[in-house]
């Protein structure tokens, strides 16, 4: 079976990721910050080294301001609830994942900026949504449904002009396209470790430019200031409560270093070529509708006339691992016009090949010939 669901997770990783995860689990089982012995200090170094690698990748000047979480969802919740805990208005877009939409729904005071039918968010629309009580602007770097890349640099400039913190959801883009904290004027960047960064499942993180402005989502043991019941206020301990998953963080570092060696530009170009070929192939098929814009990640969302996305998925008959449905992004589907049908999402990764593009093209063509359109 072809694996074409890299937007969910990169199933195949560089060999160094597996070896690092295994060796750190078996032979380096120290608990970071819980003692001054070698195993504990090795664990601390593994975390610091991973911070340094991600800082290089994202052009972050203060590596200690990168904190690790179990996923991008936890990172986004930390950023949203930690910034707006005392109330205030939040601006989000219609292309956001439920990891953003559900927290702001709980808070209750938010405005959704609607993207156009290609999934593109216009910066001026974001600016128009700003109010006197706006405390946070959140925007996904790229849609997890159709891959459309958002103008986060321009939105970041708007946020900076109005003095409002700007949170970028880079779950889909980290490792796949350039994420530059400085150019984005990003106050916070949430990222997933197990997708484009090639790390293990259960890894993610959050960059916080001004840690004093964000309240931690959890409090507890940090290994530092143990004599006090007050949560440490220095980084990263302020947000690192409890035992860290150090073997997975070390393995994430291996994945990030692989991307740094390969270069994000090379990854983006290679994956983009695969997606462009597939998108062009589908455009030439009768009864196949593609969603999104040309400025996108290696993610292609489509439907076949007469079938909803679940029916198309069934007709794949296990030949390809793709995702159909609503992708935890209901407002994105409303924006794209797929609320009733969902969409089939094919997402290419670094370890896919052109022959898989052509094979998937043949499968879609076969299904489309039997469509009701």
SULBELQUI-V570245 format. One record per residue. N is the residue number from 1. RES is the residue in one letter. PHI is phi in radians with two decimals (none if undefined). Layout:
((N RES PHI) (N RES PHI))
This chain:
((1 X none) (2 X -1.31) (3 X -1.73) (4 X -2.30) (5 X -2.26) (6 X -1.23) (7 X -1.21) (8 X -1.49) (9 X -2.96) (10 X -1.41) (11 X -1.21) (12 X -1.66) (13 X -2.08) (14 X -1.03) (15 X -0.99) (16 X -1.09) (17 X -1.16) (18 X -1.13) (19 X -1.14) (20 X -1.14) (21 X -1.08) (22 X -1.18) (23 X -1.16) (24 X -1.25) (25 X -1.24) (26 X -1.49) (27 X -1.88) (28 X -2.22) (29 X -1.70) (30 X -1.25) (31 X -1.78) (32 X -1.02) (33 X 1.44) (34 X -1.83) (35 X 2.23) (36 X -1.88) (37 X -1.36) (38 X -1.03) (39 X -1.09) (40 X -1.15) (41 X -1.19) (42 X -1.09) (43 X -1.15) (44 X -1.06) (45 X -1.10) (46 X -1.09) (47 X -1.18) (48 X -1.11) (49 X -1.08) (50 X -1.21) (51 X -1.00) (52 X -1.08) (53 X -1.14) (54 X -1.18) (55 X -1.06) (56 X -1.10) (57 X -1.17) (58 X -1.74) (59 X 0.96) (60 X -1.80) (61 X -1.42) (62 X -2.13) (63 X -0.99) (64 X -1.14) (65 X -1.53) (66 X -1.70) (67 X -2.03) (68 X -1.79) (69 X -2.29) (70 X -1.35) (71 X -3.04) (72 X -1.20) (73 X -1.04) (74 X -1.13) (75 X -1.09) (76 X -1.15) (77 X -1.09) (78 X -1.05) (79 X -1.16) (80 X -1.26) (81 X -1.19) (82 X -1.26) (83 X -1.65) (84 X -1.97) (85 X -1.13) (86 X -1.73) (87 X 1.71) (88 X 2.34) (89 X -1.69) (90 X -2.13) (91 X -1.82) (92 X -2.25) (93 X -2.05) (94 X -1.31) (95 X -1.70) (96 X -1.32) (97 X -1.32) (98 X -1.08) (99 X -1.13) (100 X -1.77) (101 X -1.12) (102 X -1.22) (103 X -1.05) (104 X -1.24) (105 X -1.12) (106 X -1.09) (107 X -1.17) (108 X 1.61) (109 X -1.86) (110 X -2.65) (111 X -2.18) (112 X -1.73) (113 X -1.53) (114 X -1.40) (115 X -1.41) (116 X -1.38) (117 X -1.22) (118 X -1.61) (119 X 1.54) (120 X -1.63) (121 X -1.71) (122 X -1.48) (123 X -0.96) (124 X -1.09) (125 X -1.17) (126 X -1.13) (127 X -1.09) (128 X -1.13) (129 X -1.45) (130 X -1.23) (131 X -2.13) (132 X -1.09) (133 X -1.74) (134 X -1.19) (135 X -1.92) (136 X -2.82) (137 X -2.05) (138 X -2.14) (139 X -2.55) (140 X -1.25) (141 X -1.23) (142 X -2.67) (143 X -1.17) (144 X -1.36) (145 X -1.54) (146 X -2.07) (147 X 1.48) (148 X -1.00) (149 X -1.48) (150 X -1.64) (151 X -1.39) (152 X -1.16) (153 X -1.14) (154 X -1.18) (155 X -1.16) (156 X -1.09) (157 X -1.13) (158 X -1.12) (159 X -1.06) (160 X -1.12) (161 X -1.04) (162 X -1.64) (163 X 1.17) (164 X -1.96) (165 X -1.02) (166 X -2.11) (167 X -1.92) (168 X -1.86) (169 X -1.59) (170 X -1.82) (171 X -1.01) (172 X -1.54) (173 X -1.77) (174 X -1.02) (175 X 1.59) (176 X -1.83) (177 X -2.63) (178 X -1.17) (179 X -2.06) (180 X -2.12) (181 X -1.05) (182 X -1.27) (183 X -1.15) (184 X -1.39) (185 X 0.93) (186 X -1.41) (187 X -1.48) (188 X -2.56) (189 X -2.30) (190 X -1.68) (191 X -2.45) (192 X -1.72) (193 X -1.60) (194 X -1.69) (195 X -1.79) (196 X -1.15) (197 X -1.45) (198 X 1.21) (199 X -1.45) (200 X -1.30) (201 X -1.03) (202 X 1.48) (203 X -2.20) (204 X -3.06) (205 X -3.06) (206 X -2.49) (207 X -1.64) (208 X -2.22) (209 X -1.13) (210 X -2.10) (211 X -1.05) (212 X -1.17) (213 X -1.59) (214 X -2.14) (215 X -1.58) (216 X -1.17) (217 X -1.34) (218 X -2.33) (219 X -2.35) (220 X 2.80) (221 X -1.19) (222 X -2.16) (223 X 1.49) (224 X -2.09) (225 X 0.89) (226 X -1.13) (227 X -1.37) (228 X -2.04) (229 X -1.51) (230 X -1.56) (231 X -1.05) (232 X -0.97) (233 X -1.84) (234 X -1.67) (235 X -1.68) (236 X -1.57) (237 X -1.00) (238 X -0.97) (239 X -2.01) (240 X -1.92) (241 X -1.55) (242 X 1.49) (243 X -1.18) (244 X -1.44) (245 X -1.45) (246 X -1.07) (247 X -1.02) (248 X -1.24) (249 X -1.15) (250 X -1.12) (251 X -1.18) (252 X -1.04) (253 X -1.03) (254 X -1.09) (255 X -1.16) (256 X -1.11) (257 X -1.11) (258 X -1.08) (259 X -1.12) (260 X -1.08) (261 X -1.22) (262 X -1.29) (263 X 1.51) (264 X -1.06) (265 X -1.05) (266 X -1.16) (267 X -1.07) (268 X -1.05) (269 X -1.17) (270 X -1.17) (271 X -1.11) (272 X -1.10) (273 X -1.12) (274 X -1.11) (275 X -1.15) (276 X -1.11) (277 X -1.13) (278 X -1.16) (279 X -1.06) (280 X -1.12) (281 X -1.07) (282 X -1.18) (283 X -1.10) (284 X -1.60) (285 X -1.78) (286 X -1.23) (287 X 1.43) (288 X -1.97) (289 X -1.97) (290 X -1.86) (291 X -2.02) (292 X 1.76) (293 X -2.18) (294 X -1.23) (295 X -1.56) (296 X -2.62) (297 X -1.29) (298 X -1.42) (299 X -2.13) (300 X -2.16) (301 X -1.86) (302 X -2.65) (303 X -2.42) (304 X -1.91) (305 X -0.92) (306 X 1.64) (307 X -2.07) (308 X -1.44) (309 X -1.11) (310 X -1.16) (311 X -1.16) (312 X -1.08) (313 X -1.06) (314 X -1.05) (315 X -1.31) (316 X -1.18) (317 X 0.96) (318 X 1.29) (319 X -1.42) (320 X -2.60) (321 X -1.56) (322 X -2.26) (323 X -2.15) (324 X -2.04) (325 X 1.99) (326 X -2.05) (327 X 0.96) (328 X 1.00) (329 X -2.50) (330 X -1.09) (331 X -1.25) (332 X -1.12) (333 X -1.19) (334 X -1.11) (335 X -1.13) (336 X -1.41) (337 X 1.47) (338 X -2.07) (339 X -1.08) (340 X -1.50) (341 X -1.91) (342 X 1.19) (343 X -2.65) (344 X -1.62) (345 X -1.95) (346 X -1.93) (347 X -2.25) (348 X -1.56) (349 X -2.30) (350 X -1.09) (351 X -1.75) (352 X -1.55) (353 X -2.31) (354 X -1.03) (355 X -1.08) (356 X -1.28) (357 X -1.05) (358 X -1.19) (359 X -1.17) (360 X -1.17) (361 X -1.04) (362 X -1.08) (363 X -1.15) (364 X -1.09) (365 X -1.08) (366 X -1.04) (367 X -1.20) (368 X -1.13) (369 X -1.13) (370 X -1.78) (371 X -1.29) (372 X -1.59) (373 X -1.46))
